[in-house]
């Protein structure tokens, strides 16, 4: 339990036992055809899927307007966690924020339009509430993997999302996270020389995980590596603190100011658009964390995953390039998302 709690919460830095979509039977199409082979869905009770979202309202050094239908911030950190209850394993899929994906968009009046092929990080921008921003991000990831409800009949069980400005708060609640600087980062902090071993302050942790412009090669790939490094170090720190206090992980959640997604809990699924009263996009003072799971669901999922093997973090193969609009794009290899989903959520023999 402590080990998985460390993984989940540390991943939110860069930011159930009952599935939301199917409590019994199969959460996916029972069979799927791919490359001439038949794949058989694994029973929903074998898997729990959680999407961790770290989003940012700071663009090019400027804080964006926090209200409206396209100002929910960009999801710079996306990590899909799959708890495999049959094989006692934890799968981690880190998704590049520049991945080109089919994303649902809205206009200035909140009207939904056809999906656009844009960077997946922009999915979080659309919607006038934090619940809607997160729901749209969940849908974009499901679509990328070919498991959206309209296609495969499945959906991600629940999510945990954090405003990336909360990194400083989380780092300080952990009492500081110690890392070794792997490259010269003195552009963002004079103390971050290559090879230096530092216990980061909250401000340093935010710069380390958040900075991209003017840092190193300025690519998101390099920033993802720093986020992964920080996540692993923070996991160790949280595990250390949890050994001394079994309830420390939940205390940390409370310290981050958890907001529970009203739509997911009231209607049994994610909601997009103004059909219900949600949490304003700008309502973040002292409350950096939102989840669609209930507190007891999180505790139950963690308990079920006691001593699971934490597998190596995976990414989807693709290629970075400069788009015609002047922004970096990451184009996946053909069917990369679907192939990964089939390898985790399906088996190719009866």
C-alpha positions in Angstrom: 0.0 0.0 0.0 2.7 2.4 1.0 4.7 1.7 -2.2 1.7 2.4 -4.5 0.7 5.5 -2.5 4.2 6.8 -3.1 3.9 6.1 -6.8 0.5 7.8 -7.1 1.2 10.9 -5.1 4.7 11.5 -6.3 3.4 11.3 -9.9 1.0 14.1 -9.0 3.9 16.3 -8.2 4.3 17.1 -11.8 1.1 17.2 -12.2 -11.8 1.6 -6.2 -11.6 -1.0 -5.9 -14.9 -0.6 -8.0 -14.4 0.6 -11.6 -16.5 3.5 -12.7 -17.4 2.0 -16.1 -18.0 -1.6 -15.4 -18.4 -3.2 -11.9 -18.6 -6.8 -13.3 -18.0 -8.7 -16.5 -15.8 -7.0 -19.1 -14.9 -3.3 -19.2 -13.8 -3.7 -22.8 -15.1 -5.3 -26.0 -14.9 -9.0 -25.4 -12.9 -9.6 -28.6 -11.0 -7.3 -30.9 -9.3 -8.0 -34.2 -5.8 -6.6 -34.8 -3.2 -7.6 -37.5 -5.1 -10.8 -38.2 -5.2 -11.9 -34.6 -8.1 -12.1 -32.1 -7.6 -10.4 -28.8 -9.7 -11.3 -25.7 -10.6 -8.7 -23.1 -9.4 -9.3 -19.6 -12.3 -9.2 -17.0 -12.8 -5.7 -15.5 -12.2 -7.0 -12.0 -8.5 -7.8 -12.9 -7.7 -4.1 -13.7 -8.0 -0.7 -12.2 -7.0 2.3 -14.4 -6.1 5.7 -13.0 -5.0 8.8 -15.0 -2.7 11.2 -13.3 -2.9 14.8 -14.7 -0.5 17.6 -14.0 -1.8 20.9 -15.6 -0.4 24.4 -15.9 -2.0 27.8 -16.4 1.3 29.5 -17.1 2.0 29.9 -20.8 5.3 31.5 -22.0 5.8 33.0 -18.6 2.3 34.6 -18.5 -0.6 33.6 -16.3 -3.6 33.0 -18.6 -7.2 34.1 -17.9 -8.7 31.5 -15.6 -12.3 31.7 -16.8 -14.1 30.7 -20.0 -14.4 27.5 -22.2 -10.8 27.3 -23.4 -8.7 28.4 -20.4 -8.4 25.3 -18.3 -4.7 25.2 -18.6 -2.5 22.7 -20.5 -1.9 19.1 -19.2 1.9 19.1 -19.3 2.1 15.8 -17.3 0.0 12.7 -18.2 0.6 9.3 -16.6 -1.7 6.3 -16.9 -1.4 3.9 -14.0 -2.9 0.4 -14.5 -3.2 -1.8 -11.4 -3.1 -5.5 -12.6 -4.8 -7.4 -9.8 -4.2 -10.8 -11.5 -0.5 -10.5 -12.0 0.2 -8.2 -9.0 1.8 -5.6 -11.2 1.6 -1.8 -11.8 1.9 -0.6 -15.4 2.9 3.1 -16.0 2.4 4.8 -19.3 3.8 8.4 -19.6 2.3 10.3 -22.5 4.2 13.1 -24.2 2.2 16.4 -23.9 3.0 17.2 -27.5 1.4 13.9 -28.8 -1.0 14.7 -31.7 -4.4 13.4 -30.8 -8.1 13.8 -31.6 -9.3 16.3 -29.0 -12.9 17.6 -28.4 -13.0 21.4 -28.5 -15.5 24.1 -27.7 -16.1 27.6 -28.9 -16.4 30.8 -26.8 -20.0 30.0 -25.9 -19.3 26.4 -24.8 -20.7 24.8 -27.9 -18.9 21.5 -28.8 -17.4 21.1 -32.2 -15.9 18.2 -34.1 -12.7 16.9 -32.7 -9.5 18.5 -33.9 -6.0 16.9 -34.4 -4.0 19.0 -31.9 -1.5 18.4 -29.0 -3.1 16.2 -26.3 -2.1 18.7 -23.6 -4.7 21.1 -25.0 -7.6 18.8 -24.2 -7.4 20.2 -20.6 -8.0 23.7 -21.9 -11.6 23.1 -23.0 -14.5 23.2 -20.6 -15.7 25.9 -18.2 -15.1 23.9 -15.0 -12.3 21.9 -13.6 -14.4 18.7 -13.8 -15.0 19.4 -17.5 -11.3 20.1 -18.2 -10.3 16.8 -16.6 -13.1 14.8 -18.3 -12.0 16.1 -21.7 -8.4 15.0 -20.9 -9.6 11.6 -19.9 -11.5 11.3 -23.2 -8.5 12.3 -25.2 -6.3 9.7 -23.6 -9.0 7.0 -24.1 -9.3 8.0 -27.8 -5.5 7.8 -28.2 -5.5 4.2 -26.8 -8.6 3.2 -28.8 -10.6 2.5 -25.6 -13.2 5.3 -25.5 -16.7 4.3 -24.7 -18.0 5.0 -28.2 -15.3 2.8 -29.7 -14.2 0.0 -27.4 -17.0 0.5 -24.8 -14.5 1.2 -22.0 -13.3 4.1 -20.0 -10.5 5.0 -17.5 -11.8 4.2 -14.0 -10.8 7.5 -12.3 -8.4 10.3 -12.4 -6.3 12.5 -10.0 -5.4 16.0 -11.3 -3.1 18.6 -9.8 -2.4 22.2 -10.7 1.4 22.2 -11.3 1.7 25.3 -9.1 1.1 22.9 -6.2 4.5 21.2 -6.7 6.1 23.7 -4.2 3.4 22.8 -1.6 3.7 19.1 -2.1 7.5 19.2 -2.0 7.5 21.1 1.3 4.9 18.7 2.8 7.4 15.9 2.0 10.1 17.9 3.8 12.1 18.4 0.6 13.1 15.9 -2.1 16.7 15.0 -2.7 18.0 14.5 -6.2 21.3 14.6 -8.2 21.3 17.2 -10.9 22.2 15.4 -14.2 22.9 18.4 -16.4 23.7 22.0 -16.1 20.5 23.8 -14.9 22.1 26.9 -13.6 19.8 28.9 -16.0 17.0 28.3 -13.6 18.9 28.1 -10.3 22.6 28.8 -9.6 22.8 25.8 -7.2 21.7 23.3 -10.0 25.2 22.5 -11.4 25.7 19.2 -13.1 26.5 16.5 -10.5 25.3 18.5 -7.5 23.1 16.6 -5.0 20.4 18.9 -3.6 17.5 18.6 -1.2 15.1 20.8 -3.2 13.0 23.6 -1.7 9.5 24.0 -2.9 10.5 26.8 -5.3 13.4 24.7 -6.7 11.2 21.6 -7.2 8.7 23.7 -9.2 11.4 25.0 -11.4 13.0 21.6 -11.9 9.7 20.0 -13.0 8.1 22.9 -14.8 10.8 24.7 -16.7 11.4 24.1 -20.4 12.1 27.4 -22.2 15.8 28.3 -22.0 16.7 25.1 -20.2 19.1 22.6 -21.7 17.8 21.6 -25.2 14.4 23.1 -24.3 12.6 20.0 -25.4 9.6 18.4 -23.6 11.4 15.1 -23.8 14.1 16.4 -21.5 11.5 17.9 -19.1 9.8 14.5 -19.0 13.0 12.9 -17.9 13.4 15.4 -15.1 9.8 14.8 -14.1 10.4 11.1 -14.0 13.6 11.6 -11.9 11.7 13.8 -9.4 8.8 11.3 -9.3 11.1 8.4 -8.4 12.9 10.5 -5.7 9.7 11.8 -4.2 8.4 8.2 -4.1 11.3 7.2 -2.0 10.8 10.1 0.3 7.1 9.4 0.7 7.8 5.7 1.4 10.2 6.7 4.1 7.7 9.0 5.8 4.9 6.4 5.4 7.0 3.8 7.3 6.9 6.1 10.3 3.2 6.9 9.9 0.9 4.5 8.0 -1.7 7.4 7.5 0.9 9.8 6.1 -0.2 9.4 2.4 -3.8 10.3 3.2 -2.7 13.2 5.4 -0.7 14.4 2.4 -3.8 14.3 0.2 -5.6 16.4 2.7 -2.7 18.8 2.9 -3.0 19.4 -0.8 -6.6 20.4 -0.5 -8.5 17.7 -2.3 -11.7 18.6 -4.3 -13.9 15.7 -5.2 -15.4 15.6 -8.8 -19.1 16.1 -8.3 -20.1 14.9 -11.8 -18.3 11.6 -11.6 -19.7 10.8 -8.2 -23.3 12.1 -8.8 -23.8 10.7 -12.2 -21.6 7.7 -12.3 -19.3 9.0 -15.1 -17.4 11.9 -16.4 -19.3 15.0 -17.7 -18.3 17.6 -20.2 -19.9 21.0 -20.7 -22.2 23.3 -18.6 -24.9 20.8 -17.8 -24.1 20.8 -14.1 -22.6 23.1 -11.6 -18.9 22.4 -11.2 -15.8 23.9 -9.8 -14.6 27.1 -11.4 -11.4 26.8 -13.3 -9.9 29.7 -11.3 -11.0 28.3 -7.9 -7.6 26.9 -6.8 -6.6 28.9 -3.8 -5.2 26.4 -1.3 -6.7 23.5 -3.2 -4.5 22.0 -5.9 -5.8 18.5 -6.2 -9.0 17.0 -7.7 -10.1 13.4 -8.1 -13.1 11.6 -9.5 -12.7 8.8 -6.9 -14.1 8.9 -3.3 -11.6 8.8 -0.5 -12.6 5.2 0.4 -12.2 4.1 -3.2 -8.6 5.4 -3.2 -7.8 3.6 0.1 -9.4 0.3 -1.2 -7.4 0.4 -4.4 -4.2 1.0 -2.6 -4.9 -1.8 -0.2 -5.6 -4.2 -3.1 -2.3 -3.3 -4.6 -0.2 -4.2 -1.6 3.3 -5.2 -2.6 2.6 -5.1 -6.4 5.6 -5.1 -8.7 6.2 -1.6 -10.1 7.1 -2.0 -13.8 9.4 0.3 -15.8 7.6 3.5 -17.0 6.7 3.1 -20.7 6.1 5.7 -23.5 4.5 5.4 -26.9 6.9 5.3 -29.9 6.8 8.3 -32.2 8.7 11.2 -33.7 9.1 14.9 -32.7 9.0 17.6 -35.4 8.3 21.3 -35.8 4.7 21.8 -36.9 3.7 24.4 -39.5 2.3 26.5 -36.6 5.8 26.8 -35.1 5.1 24.4 -32.2 6.6 21.0 -31.5 4.5 18.0 -32.3 4.9 14.3 -31.5 3.4 12.0 -34.0 2.9 8.4 -32.8 3.8 5.4 -34.9 0.7 3.9 -36.6 -1.6 2.3 -34.0 1.0 2.8 -31.2 -1.7 3.6 -28.6 -4.0 0.8 -29.6 -1.1 -1.7 -29.6 -0.2 -0.7 -26.1 -3.8 -1.0 -24.9 -4.1 -4.5 -26.4 -0.9 -5.6 -24.7 -2.2 -4.5 -21.3 -6.0 -4.8 -21.4 -6.3 -7.9 -23.6 -4.7 -11.2 -24.2 -4.3 -12.9 -27.6 -5.3 -16.4 -26.6 -8.3 -17.9 -25.0 
